[in-house]
């Protein structure tokens, strides 16, 4: 009899079973109690202090569950997971990665479990809380990859102390000989990362010849160090940046540096992006109940506003304060934007563009 009761209790506490319970509070309380016994939740994400300095401390203080945060580039973290899986090790509970990793690696390689059945907090499951009238899952089954942000992507950054805004009215202004050797970017030949994303955007809208002139004739400097690029931009060493980010620029702008985010170029259309992450739960997570508590809280107003303020990104919730965001970064409901995280773009068109860009930029 004890064995039967234990088996029933185990089934009740299993995340998949709990999603079916009509009594969310009882389900939540049982999950939380089990999560505390599991001892921690292990999160993989990009090396940004928001998780260590704000999210993890708040989560632990509220729920009594320590957070072990493993930070690194998505491709490096994914390779670590692959190696561990090959050895029969499952150490990761939640992954917060970009669309390339989430859509092209984690989902097709079956490294993640369904997330949708884990969501139980009314604040999260209430469709009225979300701009689209529902939770937005990016995978074909609409169960695995949860999107929490949609932000209008700026096109470039300039240092207005060195580049007059009127000098940058179209993308083709980047080809002006005066900017030769004065442009910085992440590597345009990499599929994952801002450099490859921006190069694919240029390729899709302006064609191969524009890309060749920009990335070869203009001799941009290439760096994988975001801090280095934003420092170059602020100093005017490279006063045009193709792949700098608003969250990196914000502190310098507050200090008086004339860093301008350019949203409009006459010959380009803005995309929306899913920065800073897409949310997934690892397959065979070692701390399944702690993972459940974390992903539920991560989709709440409180947690998303923390990330929104840190990354200058617009959330998909309609109850998050957006007054601190640049209005140009918030998608307008009357505008149809191409989506940088759209699976058809990420898994087909962007990869094709990346292959063509690499061939085009290949040095003899």
N, C-alpha and C positions, 0 to 999 in steps of 0.2 A: 504493500500500500504506500509506504514512504517513497518508494522508487517512482510509483505512478504520480504521486503528488509533486515530487521534484521535477518530473518530466513535464507536467502541466505548467508548473511555475516557470520553467525554462522557456516553454513555448509562449507563455504570456509575456515574458520580458523580451522575447526576440523582437527586434525592431519591425520586421515585416508584419508580424501578428498584431503588434500594438496599433498599427495604422488603421486597423479595422474597428477599433474600440469606439463606441459612441460617446463614452465618458472620457473626454480629453484630459481632464484634471487627474483622474485616477491613473490614466495611462502615463501622463507626464510624471506624476509622483513616483510611479514604479520605475520608470526609466531613469529618473534622477537618482533614486536610491541605488539602482544597479550600477549606474555610472560612477558614483562615488566609490563603490567597492572595486571597480575596475582600476581606479587610482589615477588615471590621467587620460588625456586625449592628445594624439600626435598629429600635428598639422604640417603640411608641406606647402611652402609658398615662396614668393619672391622676397629678396632681402630688403624690405622696407620697414622702418622702425615702427610703423603704425601697429603691427601685430604685437611686437615685443613691448612697446611702451604704453599702448592703450587697450587694444582688444584683449590680449591675454590676461593682463591684470584685472580688468573689469569682469571678464568671464569667470576667473578663478574666485574673485571676491564674492561674486553673486551666487555661484553654484558650488563652490568648494571643490572644483575639479582642476587640478594643475594642467597647464598647457605646455607640451613639449613642441617647440617650433623649430622646424628644420628649414633653413633658408638657403636658396640657391637659384640658379638659372633653371628654367623649366626643363630644358633638354637634359641637364645634368641630373636633376632630381628624378626624371623619368628613367634614365639609364640605371640609377641606383635601385629604383623599384624593380626593374627588369632583372637585375642581377640577384636581388634578394629573392624574387619569386622563383628563379631558377634553382635557388638553394632551399626552397621550401620555407622561406622566411616572410612573414607578414608583419611589418612594423608600423605602417602608416594607416591612419584612420581617415583623414580628410585631405584632399588636394585642392588648392586654390591656384589654378593655372590659367594661362591664356587660351585663346581659341585654337591655335595650332596644336598645342599639346592635348587639350581636352577633346577636340573633334577628330584629330588625325592620329592620335596615339592611344589615349586612355580608353575611349569608347570602342574603336575597332579592335583593339587588342584585349578587350574584356578585362581591363584592370580596375573597373569600377562597378559598383552595385547600384540598383535603382535608389534614387534619393527621394523621389516623390512620396513613396509610402511612409517615409520617416517624419514627414512634416505634420505636426498636430496642433501647434499653438494657434488659437483662433486669430491672433494678430497676423499670422503668416498665411493661413489657409483661406482667410476671408478675401474673396475676389475683389471686393470693393476697395481694398487697401492698395491695389496695384493699378498702375496707369493703363495697362492693356486690358483690364478687367479679369485677369487671371495670372497665375504664375507662368513665367516664360521658360520653358525647357527647350534647349537648342538641339537635342538629339532627335532623330526621326521618330523614336518611340515616345518622346516627350515625358521621360521618366528619369533620366540619368544626369543631365548637365543643366544646372539651374543658372539662369542669367539674372543678375541683380542690378546691373547698371546699363545705361544706354546714353552715351554722351556724344554730342557733335564734335568731331575731330577737327582741330585747327589744321591748317595746311603747312605752315612753316613758322619759325620764330625769327625775329630780327632784333638787332640792337639799334634802336632808333637814334642813338648818338653817332652811329656810323653809317646807317642805311636809312634814308628818308622814306617814310611810308609811301609817298607818291612814286618812289622808284621801284616799288614792288606791288604793281597793280595786276599783273598776270604772271602765270608760271614761267612764261617765256622771258620775263625780265630776269630770271635766274641765269639766263644764258648771256647776259651782258658781259663783255670781256672784263669790265672793271671788277667783277666778282670772281674772276678766275683765281683759284687758290685761296679763297676766303669763305668757303662753305664747309660746314662740318656735318657729318652724318654717321649713323651706325652703318654697318656693312650692308650694302644693298643686295648682296648675293646670297644672304641667309634667308631661308624661308621663315624661320621664327625670329621675331624681334622687330623693332620699330623701323630699322633701316630697310629690311626686305619688304615690310608692309608699305612703306612710303614709295619705294621704287616700283612695286606692283601697281600702286595707285596711279603713279605717273604713267606707267606703261599702258594701263587700261584706258586712260583718258586722253593721253597725248601721243602715244605711239613710240615705236622703237627708236626713231631718229632723235626724238627729244631726249630719251633716256641716254642714248649714246653721247650726245653733246653735253648733257648735264654731268654724267658720272665719269666721262673720259676727258672731254675737251676742257671742262671747267676745273678739273683736278681737285675735287673736294678731298678734305682730309677725313679719314675713316677711323673711328674709335668705337670700342665696346664699353667705354667707361662713361656713363651718363653724367657723373659729377664733373668729369674733365670737360665734356662738351658744354655744359651749362656755364662752367667757369670761363671757357674760351669765349662763349657768347657774351658774357658780362664784361670781360676785359676788352672785347672788340678784336681779339686775336683772329677769330673767325666769326664775323658779325651776322652770319646767316646760318641757321641750324635747321636741317630738314627733319630731324627726329628728336628734338628736345621735348620735354614734357612740362605741363603746367605746374604740377606739384613740385618739380625741381626749380622752376623759375620763380614761384611765389615768394620764397624768402628773400630773394635778391630784388624782386620788384618792391617789396616792402622796405628794403634798404635804399631804395632810390635809383636802382639801375633801370635804364630805359629799355626793358625787354618787352617787346610787343608780340603778342600772339596774333598771327594773320589768319583770319577765318575766310576771307574772301579774296579769290583770285579769279579774274574774269573768265578764264578759260578752263576752270576746274569746278567740280561739284564736291561738296563736303560729304564724307561718310559719317556714319555713327559707329562707335566702338563699344566694346564691353569691358574696357579697363575699369578697375584694376584686376578683376579675375572672374572666372566662371567657377562655380562651386560643384564639387563632386565628392562622393564617398568611396573610399577604396574598397575593392573586392576583398572579402574575408578580413575586414577591419578587426584588429586585435582588441579594440575597446568599442564595441558597437553601440552601446548605450551612451557612452560619453560622446561618440561621434554624433549620435542623434540629438543630444542636448545642444551640442555646438552648432550644427547646421540650422536647427530651429532658431537659436538666438541670433545667428549670423544674418538671418533674413528679417529680423525685427527692425523697427524704426531706429532704435537706439544704436545698434551696431552699424547699420548702413549709413547713418548720419556721420558717425566717426570716420568711416572710410571716405565718404563724400567730401568732408571737409579736408581730409588729408590729401586726397588725390585730385581734388577739384573736379570730381566726376558726378554726373547726374544719376540718381538712383531710379529704379522703376517703381518705387513706392510713391504714392501720391500724398503721403502725410509727412514727408521729410522736408525740413526747411531748406529752400534753395536760394535764399536771399543772398548768400555769400558767394554764389557761383556767378561767373560771367554769363549774362543772359544768352550770349551766342552759343554757349556750350549746352544749353538745354534744348532738346529737340522740340520743334514746333509741331503740334498735332495736325496742322494743315499742310505739312511738307512731307513728301515721301523721299526718304534718304536711302541711298545704297548702304548696305550694312557690312562693315568690315568683319563681323563675326558670323555672317550667314554661312551655313554649311556648304552650300553650292559654290560660294566664292572661295571659302577657305580650302575646301577639299578638292576642288576642280580648277576653277578659273585662276585663282591666285597661284596654285602650284604650277599650272601651265605657264603663267606669266613669269614665275620665278625661274623656271627652266630656260625660258627664252632670254631673260635678263642675264643669267649666268653665262650663256653662250655668247651674248652680245658683249659682255664686259670682260670676257676671258682675254688675258694678256697673252701675246705671242711668246 
